[in-house]
Amino acid sequence: MTAAVTKEPAALLEKKLHKGQRHFTLNEAAASTGLYVDDARNALDELIKKYVCRLQVTENGDLIYDFGKNLLRRGEKTFEEKMAQLRERLWQLFTVIYKAWIAVTLVVYFVLFVIILIALILAMSAGKKDGKVRGPSLETLGNIFASIFRWRTNTGTVLYRTDRRGYPYRQYEPKPSPLNENKKSFIASVYDFVFGPARVESDPLHNQKEVAAYLRQQKGIIVTSELCALAGWNFPQAETFLTDCLVRFQGEVKVSEDGVMYGQFDELLRGLDKVEPYKIVHYWDEYEPDYQLAGNSPGRNLAIILMNAFNLIFAFYMLTNLLPAFTAPGGPADMLPGFGNWIAAHDFAAYLLLGWIPLIFSVLFFAIPLLRWFKISKARRQRHRNNIRKRLFKAIYQENGNPQTAAQIHQIVNTGAREEQLPVSVVESVLREVALDLPGDTLVSAEGQVQYAFPRIGYELKEVTTLRSQSRRAETLGKIIMDSEN
């Protein structure tokens, strides 16, 4: 035998991970590195804090550590996520630039003069009634003018709406008009016509907060089936998220005597109970926000379309008829004294400012919502299917994953529902997808009917109930025995 210098246990196992060995049990980790089992366990605890890992348990109660095909550090984005983030930033940059373009165009060429004209007309009409010249206050005019540059089209207040199929969802309140607080601002309508209203954004740590609140209610014990119920994940996603929770909340993964893997989080239980608890909403109790093309009334959209159509047609007319006539030798420059001479002397600037810029602007004004329509149509179909999936999840968990036919699930989701009535064919189609996600078993009953069963949900929910009933963990801090002020 030869003497060897023992490296740090975590470094030995990490070397194995980099070589591609990323799927093993605790005993295999110890055997392949020559470490004590306890050292291998501690090393794995360190590595799952550093790298994304999925935990699985076999029917014999063996825990499997799966670090995936590609070793990914916690918090590190995948290539696809980085590209999606880049596309999102480029789109945000373009949105800011084009909104500025809209604002400048409206201010310089249209809105400023319209506001002044309206103010004069209102002042004159008011003067005729009482003999005094009185119009809108300067503060009101200033608010109208300033609203053009307020690119955020909502107040940030979240309201609840119901779509045409009966699914409730969250939506931001539109920014009101400076002239009428009960109506949506016209300039906000213009921005939303092009880019669409913002959807309600979820807290990026929503799932983590929700699980922490759930754990504090459930004696610090959770199984993967419950994670699926909270977020709608499939089991691989829930197993990976459980590992993240173990690292984040200093939990401990355990396997029960009946071979069920669960997370135990004793540290989360103790506290002063003075912090407002986070709201727990199951996956099936909150539907996705709707995708809206513009979020405006038909009349408002028609007015915006007519305005831009006028700009588009007039810009095209300028390029094809008016500007060539003014810039041609011997052209009718005296038709518009001063202005015509300027066009004749600055033909390039005239074509750019009075022709190409408004033409490109107007084409993009129509092209962007048209392209968004194709994207939104696909997203709406997926949202509808996701909402149906939520309803099926509820029916499955309501029966603890026990065998049910599509007809039975169809009856459960439609009975007393405020949402749309689902046909059996749709239920069967989405149910097949859910059976692949969770996954489920397809059985044939004694009557020859096809049934869908989700046994893992049933035995995990049963086992976690037993584990909680047996738990005697302290949930209070106890008396204060030392104080820094004493």
HELIX and SHEET records of a PDB file:
HELIX    1   1 PRO A    9  HIS A   18  1                                  10    
HELIX    2   2 LEU A   26  THR A   33  1                                   8    
HELIX    3   3 VAL A   37  LYS A   50  1                                  14    
HELIX    4   4 PHE A   79  LEU A  106  1                                  28    
HELIX    5   5 VAL A  107  VAL A  111  3                                   5    
HELIX    6   6 LEU A  112  ASP A  130  1                                  19    
HELIX    7   7 LEU A  138  SER A  147  1                                  10    
HELIX    8   8 PHE A  186  PHE A  195  1                                  10    
HELIX    9   9 HIS A  206  GLN A  217  1                                  12    
HELIX   10  10 THR A  224  ALA A  231  1                                   8    
HELIX   11  11 PHE A  235  ARG A  248  1                                  14    
HELIX   12  12 ASP A  266  LEU A  268  5                                   3    
HELIX   13  13 TYR A  283  ASP A  285  5                                   3    
HELIX   14  14 PRO A  298  TYR A  317  1                                  20    
HELIX   15  15 MET A  318  LEU A  322  3                                   5    
HELIX   16  16 LEU A  323  THR A  327  1                                   5    
HELIX   17  17 ALA A  333  MET A  335  5                                   3    
HELIX   18  18 PHE A  339  ALA A  345  1                                   7    
HELIX   19  19 ASP A  347  TYR A  351  1                                   5    
HELIX   20  20 LEU A  352  TRP A  356  3                                   5    
HELIX   21  21 ILE A  357  GLN A  398  1                                  42    
HELIX   22  22 ALA A  406  ASN A  414  1                                   9    
HELIX   23  23 VAL A  424  ASP A  437  1                                  14    
HELIX   24  24 PRO A  455  GLN A  470  1                                  16    
SHEET    1   A 3 HIS A  23  THR A  25  0                                        
SHEET    2   A 3 LEU A  63  ASP A  66 -1                                        
SHEET    3   A 3 ARG A  54  VAL A  57 -1                                        
SHEET    1   B 2 ASN A 154  THR A 162  0                                        
SHEET    2   B 2 PRO A 168  PRO A 174 -1                                        
SHEET    1   C 3 ILE A 221  VAL A 223  0                                        
SHEET    2   C 3 MET A 261  GLN A 264 -1                                        
SHEET    3   C 3 GLU A 252  VAL A 255 -1                                        
SHEET    1   D 3 GLN A 404  THR A 405  0                                        
SHEET    2   D 3 VAL A 450  ALA A 453 -1                                        
SHEET    3   D 3 ASP A 441  VAL A 444 -1                                        
END                                                                             
